[in-house]
Amino acid sequence: MDVGFMEELKNILGKKTKLSLPRVFIGGKYIGGAEEIRQLHEACELKKYVEGLIPADFSTCEVCGGHRFVLCDECNGSHKCYSEKGGFRTCMGCNENGLIRCPSCYFAPITLL
């Protein structure tokens, strides 16, 4: 949802080449990509990793539906703003996808990364 996360992920994993997604971290620990998660699920091992990580009252934010991002209020998600004087310009309030972090839940303390 944000290009900055890709650079952060490359730094964490030490990858210099193209990084494929998804990459799954549970409780701050790198678990693997889609194939590793599928294998854990099929072996009934994935449940052990995720049990108890998300409190029941935090599982779904009423503002963002648990996505942790919402459309930018300034540009309504277009990533462009218009003014009579300057025409169109890039919105400085959001990321390249026209999203901002959910003000309701992004900074809430959780243990899941």
HELIX and SHEET records of a PDB file:
HELIX    1   1 VAL A    3  LEU A   13  1                                  11    
HELIX    2   2 ALA A   34  GLU A   42  1                                   9    
HELIX    3   3 LEU A   46  VAL A   50  1                                   5    
HELIX    4   4 ALA A   56  PHE A   58  5                                   3    
SHEET    1   A 2 ARG A  23  ILE A  26  0                                        
SHEET    2   A 2 LYS A  29  GLY A  33 -1                                        
SHEET    1   B 2 PHE A  69  LEU A  71  0                                        
SHEET    2   B 2 LEU A  99  ARG A 101 -1                                        
SHEET    1   C 2 LYS A  80  SER A  83  0                                        
SHEET    2   C 2 GLY A  87  THR A  90 -1                                        
END                                                                             
